[in-house]
Amino acid sequence: MENTFSKINEAELQMLEQQFTPKSEIAKYFMCSEHELDIFVKDSFGCDYQAFHDTMEARGKAVIIQKQMRLADKNPNVAIFLGKAYCGQKEDNAEIPMVRVVNDLGATPSATQGEACSAEPSAEPSEKEK
């Protein structure tokens, strides 16, 4: 088993975890078993694999959030994708309050009752103009 541990590199293991690589794929990368990864993490980092994984996942999410902030001005679609795909972010429209638009520019009563009104002025004079 000591021979297997010589193949595992701490920095590479941390990098792979921060990139959300599954444990099974990491084991294949280092050509070892998942159990050997557990032992290596316990010996090297002093914690069980799940605690190590949670810490590295949090670091990975922090990196993505930093990238989101830099991308937000240039390409908001990529920033939204990264947040949804890797950070568990979602669009919560429930918190956006409904706003009633009041047209105080002399709109006809039918237009204020939900019908579409055109941007063109009406040919008929309004009640105020009569």
C-alpha positions as CSV (number, residue, x, y, z in Angstrom):
1,M,0.0,0.0,0.0
2,E,2.9,2.3,0.6
3,N,3.7,2.1,-3.1
4,T,0.2,3.4,-3.9
5,F,0.6,6.4,-1.7
6,S,3.7,7.4,-3.5
7,K,1.5,7.9,-6.6
8,I,-1.0,10.1,-4.9
9,N,0.0,13.8,-4.9
10,E,-1.7,16.0,-2.3
11,A,-1.8,19.1,-4.6
12,E,-3.3,17.1,-7.5
13,L,-5.9,15.5,-5.2
14,Q,-7.0,18.9,-3.9
15,M,-7.2,20.3,-7.4
16,L,-9.3,17.3,-8.6
17,E,-11.7,17.7,-5.7
18,Q,-12.0,21.4,-6.2
19,Q,-13.0,20.7,-9.8
20,F,-15.9,18.5,-8.6
21,T,-14.3,15.3,-9.8
22,P,-16.0,12.2,-8.4
23,K,-14.1,10.0,-5.9
24,S,-14.3,7.1,-8.3
25,E,-12.6,9.1,-11.1
26,I,-9.9,10.4,-8.7
27,A,-9.1,6.8,-7.7
28,K,-8.8,5.8,-11.4
29,Y,-6.6,8.9,-12.0
30,F,-4.2,7.8,-9.2
31,M,-4.6,4.1,-10.1
32,C,-5.7,3.1,-6.6
33,S,-8.8,2.1,-4.9
34,E,-11.3,4.4,-3.2
35,H,-10.4,2.8,0.1
36,E,-6.7,3.7,-0.4
37,L,-7.8,7.3,-1.1
38,D,-9.7,7.2,2.3
39,I,-6.5,6.1,4.1
40,F,-4.3,8.6,2.3
41,V,-6.6,11.5,3.2
42,K,-6.8,10.4,6.8
43,D,-3.0,10.1,7.0
44,S,-2.2,13.3,5.1
45,F,-5.0,15.7,6.2
46,G,-6.1,14.2,9.5
47,C,-9.8,13.9,8.6
48,D,-12.2,11.5,6.9
49,Y,-12.7,11.7,3.2
50,Q,-16.2,13.3,3.4
51,A,-14.9,16.2,5.5
52,F,-12.0,16.6,3.1
53,H,-14.4,16.5,0.1
54,D,-16.7,19.1,1.7
55,T,-13.8,21.5,2.3
56,M,-12.5,21.1,-1.2
57,E,-16.0,21.5,-2.7
58,A,-16.4,24.7,-0.8
59,R,-13.1,26.0,-2.1
60,G,-14.1,25.1,-5.6
61,K,-17.4,26.9,-5.3
62,A,-15.6,30.0,-3.9
63,V,-13.4,30.0,-7.0
64,I,-16.5,29.8,-9.3
65,I,-18.2,32.6,-7.5
66,Q,-15.1,34.8,-7.9
67,K,-15.1,34.0,-11.7
68,Q,-18.9,34.7,-11.8
69,M,-18.2,38.2,-10.4
70,R,-15.5,38.9,-13.0
71,L,-17.8,37.5,-15.8
72,A,-20.9,39.2,-14.8
73,D,-20.1,42.5,-16.6
74,K,-18.8,40.8,-19.7
75,N,-21.0,37.7,-20.2
76,P,-23.9,37.4,-17.7
77,N,-25.1,34.2,-19.3
78,V,-21.9,32.3,-18.4
79,A,-22.1,33.7,-14.9
80,I,-25.6,32.5,-14.5
81,F,-24.7,29.0,-15.9
82,L,-21.8,28.6,-13.6
83,G,-23.9,29.5,-10.6
84,K,-26.7,27.2,-11.5
85,A,-24.5,24.3,-12.6
86,Y,-21.9,24.3,-9.8
87,C,-23.0,26.4,-6.9
88,G,-26.6,25.4,-6.5
89,Q,-27.9,28.9,-7.3
90,K,-31.3,29.3,-8.8
91,E,-33.5,32.1,-10.0
92,D,-36.1,32.7,-7.3
93,N,-38.8,34.9,-8.8
94,A,-41.0,34.5,-5.8
95,E,-39.2,37.3,-3.9
96,I,-39.7,39.8,-6.7
97,P,-42.7,42.0,-5.8
98,M,-45.3,42.7,-8.4
99,V,-45.3,46.3,-9.4
100,R,-48.4,48.0,-10.7
101,V,-47.6,50.5,-13.5
102,V,-49.8,53.6,-13.3
103,N,-50.1,55.5,-16.4
104,D,-50.8,59.1,-15.4
105,L,-50.4,60.5,-18.9
106,G,-54.1,60.5,-19.7
107,A,-54.6,56.9,-20.9
108,T,-58.1,55.8,-21.6
109,P,-59.8,53.7,-19.0
110,S,-60.0,50.6,-21.3
111,A,-56.2,50.7,-21.6
112,T,-55.7,50.7,-17.9
113,Q,-57.9,47.7,-17.4
114,G,-55.4,45.2,-18.9
115,E,-55.8,45.8,-22.7
116,A,-52.8,46.7,-24.7
117,C,-52.4,50.3,-25.5
118,S,-50.5,51.6,-28.5
119,A,-47.6,54.0,-28.3
120,E,-49.4,56.2,-30.8
121,P,-51.8,58.9,-29.5
122,S,-55.4,58.3,-29.9
123,A,-57.2,60.0,-32.8
124,E,-60.3,60.6,-30.5
125,P,-59.9,63.2,-27.8
126,S,-59.8,61.9,-24.3
127,E,-62.4,62.9,-21.6
128,K,-60.0,65.6,-20.3
129,E,-59.6,67.2,-23.7
130,K,-63.4,67.6,-24.3
